[in-house]
Amino acid sequence: GIINAISLNAQSENYYSSTYGLSGSELKQTINSIIDGHNSISYDAVWDAHKDLYKDPNNSDNILLFYSEASISNEDQDVGGSPGTYFNREHLWPRSYGVGTSGDDNSDLHSLVPAYKSVNSTRGNKYFDNSDPNESGYSIPANSLAPNCTANSDTFEPGDAQKGRVARAILYMDTRYADLELVDTPPSPAPDSSSNRMAQLSTL
């Protein structure tokens, strides 16, 4: 075990060795060149990948949903027209903000999570930020099936257990796909369907 750990540590050090001493855009571009050749899967294959990655350790026939932390049967997969209590594939970086409907970014498991269909609809393409009770559309919880999530008209705040994962996923997508841009709004315009912008950089 110790030998394997040392070997793995040496491999990871070599993997990122070209980034040592770099910062800013040069660091980002170098990391992109290291990670941009990942093994891609089809969007359809995401269903089975999620059933493995999010398998309930206490019940191998169940899947643990991302925002809700609920365990439901992995048979309850949305096939279109399914009830809101079935699960589907939620893009953390929305398709409408620059992720394609095909290709590596569409099926990248870093940015895809299993979620209740109704929670996915509630989140929609809202960008991630802290919810403000004094701003329009404040909702606590955002959805009764995701009791730890809150929302405003344009933003969505995951529960504390998901925040780190969301931040890592969005920062990864911004680094991995050069056409995607993570911003603060303001000063940048808010994300919209005519751009590849996602927010909120400083919060994440």
C-alpha positions as CSV (number, residue, x, y, z in Angstrom):
1,G,0.0,0.0,0.0
2,I,2.8,2.4,0.9
3,I,4.7,1.6,-2.3
4,N,1.6,2.2,-4.4
5,A,1.0,5.5,-2.6
6,I,4.5,6.7,-3.2
7,S,4.3,5.7,-6.9
8,L,1.0,7.5,-7.3
9,N,2.3,10.6,-5.7
10,A,5.4,10.6,-8.0
11,Q,3.1,10.2,-11.0
12,S,0.9,13.1,-9.9
13,E,3.9,15.4,-9.4
14,N,5.2,14.6,-12.9
15,Y,1.7,15.1,-14.3
16,Y,1.6,18.8,-13.3
17,S,5.4,19.4,-13.4
18,S,5.0,21.8,-16.4
19,T,2.9,24.1,-14.3
20,Y,5.5,24.8,-11.6
21,G,6.2,28.5,-11.2
22,L,3.4,29.6,-13.5
23,S,0.5,31.9,-12.6
24,G,-2.5,33.7,-14.2
25,S,-3.4,33.0,-17.8
26,E,-0.2,31.1,-18.5
27,L,-1.0,28.7,-15.7
28,K,-4.5,28.2,-16.9
29,Q,-3.4,27.5,-20.5
30,T,-0.8,25.0,-19.3
31,I,-3.3,23.2,-17.2
32,N,-5.7,23.1,-20.2
33,S,-3.0,21.5,-22.3
34,I,-2.5,18.8,-19.7
35,I,-6.2,17.9,-19.2
36,D,-7.7,18.5,-22.6
37,G,-7.4,15.0,-23.9
38,H,-9.7,13.2,-21.5
39,N,-11.5,10.0,-22.5
40,S,-15.0,11.2,-23.6
41,I,-18.2,9.2,-23.2
42,S,-21.5,9.6,-25.0
43,Y,-24.3,11.6,-23.4
44,D,-26.4,8.4,-23.3
45,A,-23.6,6.6,-21.4
46,V,-23.9,9.2,-18.6
47,W,-26.9,7.4,-17.2
48,D,-24.9,4.2,-16.4
49,A,-21.9,6.3,-15.3
50,H,-24.1,8.1,-12.8
51,K,-25.5,4.8,-11.5
52,D,-21.9,3.8,-10.7
53,L,-20.5,7.1,-9.5
54,Y,-23.5,8.0,-7.3
55,K,-24.4,4.4,-6.1
56,D,-25.8,4.4,-2.6
57,P,-23.2,2.5,-0.5
58,N,-26.1,1.3,1.7
59,N,-28.3,0.0,-1.2
60,S,-26.6,-0.9,-4.5
61,D,-30.0,-0.7,-6.3
62,N,-30.2,3.0,-5.4
63,I,-28.6,6.2,-6.7
64,L,-27.8,9.2,-4.4
65,L,-29.1,12.4,-5.9
66,F,-26.8,15.5,-5.9
67,Y,-28.8,18.5,-4.6
68,S,-31.3,16.5,-2.5
69,E,-28.9,13.8,-1.0
70,A,-31.9,11.5,-1.5
71,S,-31.5,7.8,-2.2
72,I,-33.9,6.6,-4.9
73,S,-34.2,3.5,-7.1
74,N,-31.8,3.6,-10.1
75,E,-34.7,2.3,-12.1
76,D,-36.5,5.7,-11.7
77,Q,-34.7,7.2,-14.7
78,D,-36.4,10.0,-16.6
79,V,-37.5,8.9,-20.0
80,G,-39.5,12.0,-20.9
81,G,-42.9,12.5,-19.4
82,S,-41.7,10.9,-16.1
83,P,-42.8,12.4,-12.8
84,G,-40.7,15.1,-11.1
85,T,-39.6,12.5,-8.5
86,Y,-37.6,10.6,-11.2
87,F,-33.9,11.6,-11.8
88,N,-32.2,13.0,-14.9
89,R,-28.9,14.5,-15.9
90,E,-28.2,18.0,-14.6
91,H,-25.6,20.2,-16.3
92,L,-23.9,22.3,-13.6
93,W,-22.7,24.6,-16.4
94,P,-25.9,24.9,-18.4
95,R,-26.1,24.1,-22.1
96,S,-27.8,27.5,-22.6
97,Y,-24.6,29.2,-21.4
98,G,-22.2,27.7,-23.9
99,V,-22.0,23.9,-23.4
100,G,-22.8,22.2,-26.6
101,T,-25.5,19.6,-27.2
102,S,-22.8,17.2,-28.4
103,G,-19.1,16.7,-27.8
104,D,-16.8,16.4,-24.8
105,D,-18.4,19.3,-22.8
106,N,-21.9,18.0,-23.1
107,S,-21.0,14.6,-21.5
108,D,-18.2,15.7,-19.2
109,L,-18.9,14.0,-15.9
110,H,-17.2,16.8,-13.9
111,S,-20.2,19.0,-14.8
112,L,-23.0,16.4,-14.8
113,V,-24.9,15.2,-11.7
114,P,-28.0,13.2,-11.1
115,A,-30.9,15.2,-9.8
116,Y,-34.6,15.0,-9.3
117,K,-36.3,16.1,-12.6
118,S,-38.3,18.7,-10.7
119,V,-35.1,20.1,-8.9
120,N,-33.3,20.2,-12.3
121,S,-36.3,22.3,-13.6
122,T,-36.2,24.6,-10.6
123,R,-32.5,25.3,-11.0
124,G,-32.9,25.7,-14.8
125,N,-30.0,27.8,-16.0
126,K,-29.7,30.0,-12.9
127,Y,-26.1,30.7,-12.1
128,F,-24.5,29.9,-8.8
129,D,-24.4,32.6,-6.1
130,N,-25.4,33.1,-2.5
131,S,-29.2,33.7,-2.2
132,D,-30.3,37.1,-0.9
133,P,-33.6,37.3,1.0
134,N,-33.9,40.9,0.0
135,E,-33.7,40.3,-3.8
136,S,-36.5,39.3,-6.1
137,G,-37.8,35.7,-6.3
138,Y,-36.2,34.6,-3.0
139,S,-37.2,31.0,-2.3
140,I,-36.3,28.8,0.7
141,P,-36.1,26.0,0.0
142,A,-35.7,26.4,-3.8
143,N,-37.6,23.1,-4.2
144,S,-39.3,20.9,-1.5
145,L,-37.2,18.0,-2.9
146,A,-34.0,19.9,-2.3
147,P,-34.5,21.3,1.2
148,N,-31.0,22.7,1.6
149,C,-31.0,24.7,-1.6
150,T,-32.2,28.3,-2.0
151,A,-32.7,30.5,-5.0
152,N,-33.5,34.0,-6.3
153,S,-34.9,34.9,-9.7
154,D,-31.5,34.5,-11.5
155,T,-29.4,32.6,-9.0
156,F,-29.3,29.2,-7.2
157,E,-27.4,28.4,-4.0
158,P,-26.8,24.6,-3.4
159,G,-26.7,23.2,0.0
160,D,-23.5,23.3,2.0
161,A,-22.7,19.7,1.2
162,Q,-22.6,20.5,-2.5
163,K,-21.0,23.9,-2.7
164,G,-17.4,22.6,-2.9
165,R,-18.2,20.2,-5.6
166,V,-20.1,22.8,-7.6
167,A,-17.2,25.3,-7.3
168,R,-14.7,22.7,-8.4
169,A,-16.9,21.6,-11.4
170,I,-17.4,25.2,-12.7
171,L,-13.8,26.2,-12.2
172,Y,-12.8,23.0,-14.0
173,M,-15.1,23.7,-17.0
174,D,-13.7,27.2,-17.3
175,T,-10.2,25.8,-17.4
176,R,-10.9,22.7,-19.6
177,Y,-13.0,24.5,-22.3
178,A,-11.4,27.6,-23.7
179,D,-14.6,29.0,-25.1
180,L,-16.3,29.1,-21.7
181,E,-15.9,32.1,-19.4
182,L,-16.5,32.4,-15.7
183,V,-17.2,36.0,-14.6
184,D,-18.5,38.2,-11.9
185,T,-21.7,40.0,-12.6
186,P,-21.5,42.9,-12.2
187,P,-19.2,44.2,-13.7
188,S,-19.6,41.6,-16.5
189,P,-23.1,41.2,-18.1
190,A,-25.1,38.4,-16.5
191,P,-25.0,35.0,-18.2
192,D,-27.5,34.7,-21.1
193,S,-28.2,32.3,-23.9
194,S,-26.2,34.4,-26.5
195,S,-23.0,34.1,-24.5
196,N,-20.7,31.4,-23.0
197,R,-20.6,33.2,-19.6
198,M,-21.3,31.6,-16.3
199,A,-21.1,33.2,-12.8
200,Q,-20.5,33.9,-9.9
201,L,-16.7,33.7,-10.0
202,S,-15.9,35.4,-6.7
203,T,-18.6,33.4,-4.8
204,L,-17.3,30.1,-6.3
